[in-house]
Amino acid sequence: MSRQIVEPLGPGLSRVWDVSEVLFDAFTGFQRLLIGRTAQGVSLFCDDERQSTEASQLVYHEALMVPAMLLAERLRRVLIIGSSEGVASGLAVAFGAEVVDHVDIDEVAVRACAELLPYGYTPDELDEAERGAGPVRVYYEDGWAFVAASDGGYDLVVIDLPDENADAGAQHNRLYGADFLRRCASLLAPGGVVSCQGGCPTLWRNDTLKAAWDRFTGVFATSVYFGSDEHEWAFLSGRVDEVADPVDAMIARLAGFTPATLDADTLRGSTVVPFSLRR
């Protein structure tokens, strides 16, 4: 069965995805989840918004994770909130994390992704993570409640959720707010980092990025912007302490790691804050 998904991009603007084969389509209790084949391979949609595709997911996930991991003083313990596919967990382990706590409120979504997406957790990897039998431990909980009950000690806290929106009933919006950022910052070990998907820098849909940047710079003494040069999303990382030359420090730590989609030159160019944010 084929269908089309109309994805809203901004006021009066949308794009249409041709889904040649629907592999999963159901309301999970939290969101409408669709996994299907598109021109970009097997793709994940939540409430008609593209979350990841086979062709672009690694660019997205490395942009989310790699700058933040490089900004952190060390990487032993990581907390990931959202990120149903599990790619972020794998990247953290590949960079040397010993413990990754992955918290997602939507058990149906995480399990469907493991079963049907050709990236992220395999079913066996997810089973191991659900049992806490390896470095990754999966918890099906509300991120807010998990953070409130946590003892902290994380070197990196990652917030990877659908884009913030104006829907007052969208439960994930509260996990973008300044109060939640402060709660996440309180869990950090010295030199730790909080990172999140910050929105889109494109002129006609950058309201959430502006709001996220204002919150980050208000909560953290050091804030680093990373706008993917091959995707439409921007990502923000923050440390509570002041780092004099954060990008130089990130590039220095890049030695020994070989991300597939970015290098030192990418870090130099993609960490320039857009003019609309700087002014």
N, C-alpha and C positions, 0 to 999 in steps of 0.2 A: 504493500500500500504506500503510495506517495502522498505528499501534501506540501503546502507552502506555509512558512512561518513569516509573519510580518513583525519585524523587530523594531520597536521605537528607538530613534536616535536623538530626538529633540523635538521641540515644538514644530509640528507640521512636517516632520521629516522621519522617514523610516526606510528600512531595507528589507528585501524579500529573499528568504532562503528557500531554495528548492530542495526538499528532502525526498530523495528518490526511494528510500526504504526506511520505514519507521521500525525501530528495534524495540523501543520501550516508550510508552506514553501513558502516564497515570498521575493522579494527584497523590502525593506522598503523605499528606497530612500537614505539610508545611509549604509546599510549592507544587506547581505543575512541572513535571520532569519529562523531557523528551530526549531520547537518544536515537539518532538516525544517521543515515549516510547522506552527505552533501558533497559538493565539488571539492571541499577541503577534507574529505575523508569522514570517518565516524566522528560525530559532533554531539556536544552536550548543550541542551537548552533548558533554562529554568525560567518559568513564567514568560516564555517566548523571547527571552534574552539569551544570546549565544554566550556560553561560559567558557568553552574550550573546543578546539577542533584538532583532529589528528595532525593537520598540516602546521598549525601555529602554536600548539600547546607548549612546546619546549621553549620557544621564544618568550612566551608569556611567563612561564614558571621560572625560567632563569632570570628574567628581569625582576620578578618578585623576590626571589631568594638570594641570588648571588651578591648583589650590592649590599644587602642587609647582612649576609654572613661575613662579607669582607669588612664591614664597618664594625662588627662585634670584636671585642678584644680577644675572645676565645669562643669555641663552639663545642660545648659539652652537652648541655641540656637545651632542648628546643620545645616550644609550645606552638602548635599550629591550630588556629581556630577557623573552621570552615574547610575550604579546599578539598571537596569531596573526592576528587579523582585519586589523591594519594601521591601525585608527582612531587609535591613539595616535601613530603616526608622522605621520599627516596633521595632527593637532592641533599637534604640535610645530613642524612647518613653518609652519602658519598663524600661530603665535605668534612666528615670526621665526627659528627654528633654521636654521642654514646647513648643518649636517651631522647626520643622524640615522642611527646604526648600530642596526639592528634585528636582534637575535640570537634565533633560535628553533631548538630542537633538532629540531622536527618539520616537515620539508619537505612531507610529504603534507598535513598540517593547514593550513599556510599557503596552499598552492596550492588546496586544496579551498575554503577560505574565499574566496579571490579569485574563484574560478569561480562560487560559489553564493550567497554572502551579498550582499545589496543595500547593504551598508555596508562601509567599509574599502577595501582595495586593489581596484582593477579588475585584470583580467588584464594589461592593458597597463602599468598602474602597477607591478605586481609584476615584470613582465619588465624594466622600466627599473631598478627597485631591485636586482634580482638582478645586472644588468650594472653597477651602480654608476654609471649614467648621469645621475643627478639628485641631489638633496640626501639622499634616503633610500638606504641601502645595506643589503641583506638578506644575512645570513650564516646558514647552516644549521649551527649548532654548539651544543655544550653551553655554557650560559651560564657555568658555573664555569670551564671551560677558557678561554673568551674573555676573561673578566675577569682570569684569571691571566696571560694573555699581553699584555694591553693596556698601552699607554703612558699612558693616562689623558688628563687635560685636559678632562673632561666637566663641563658646567655642570649637567647633570641625568642621573641614572641611575634608571631606572624598572624595577621588578620587578613584572611583571603575570602571575601564574601561577594555576592552579587553587588553591583554598583549601588551606592546610596541613591535614594530617590525621594520624591515628595509625598509618597504614600504614607499617611499617618499610621496606617495599620500594618506596615511592613516591619516585622519584628527584628530584622537584621539591622535596621537603621540605628538602633541604640548602641550597637557595637562599633559605630563610627564616631560617636560623640567624644568630647573632651574628657568627660568623666570616666568613660571606659578606657581611654588612652592612659589617663593617670593611674587607673587601677592596674593596667598592664605594666606600666612603668614601675609600679611598686613591687612587681614580681621579679624584676631584673637583678641578676648578680652584677657586681661592679664591672663596668665596661660593656654591659648588655645593651641590646637594641630592640626596639619595637618597630615593626614594619607593616605596611598595609597597602592594598591596592587603593590608589588615591583618586581615580577618576580619569577623565580623558582631557588632554590639553587642547583639543580641537576647538576653535572659536565658538562654534554653535552648540557645544555641549560641555563646557568647562566649569559650570557652576559648582559641581561637587568637588572638583579639583581645587578651586579657589577656597572653598570652605574647609577642605581637608588640610590644605597648606597652612591656613590661618590657625587651625587647631594644633597642628604639629609644631609650628614655630612658637606657639603659646605654651606648650607643655614641655618641649625638649630644648635643651641648651644647644644641641647640635642637630640640625635637620638636613637630610640629604635627599634631593630630588633625583629620580631616575626616570626619564621618559624613553620608553623603548623606541629604538630607531626603525623597528620592523613590525611594530604592533601599534594599536591605537591607545594603549593604556600607559598611565604614569604610575609610579610607585614611590612611596615615601618611607624613609627610615629615620629613626630618631634615637639619640642617646641623651640621658639626663645630664651627663657631664659635658664639658666643653672640649671639643677636639679642634686643634688649631687649623690643621689642613686635612680634613677628613678624606677627600678624594685621593690625595697623595698617599695617605695611610692605606686606603683600600687597594690602590694599585700595587703598593709594596707587598701586600698580603696575597695578591693574585698569583705570585710566583709559586709554582708547584701545583696549581690547579689549572685545569683546561676546560672551562665551560665551552659548550658547543656553539653558542650563539652570541658571545660577546668577548671582548678583550680589553686591554688597557686603553686603546684609542676610543673604544665605545664608552668606557667609563669617563674619559675626559670630555667627550662631546655630549653624552646623554645626561650628565649631571648638571648641565647649565640650566638654571631655573628659567622658565619662560618669562618673557618680558611682562606679560600681563600679571604675573605673580610678583615680580620684582618691583613693579611701579606702585 
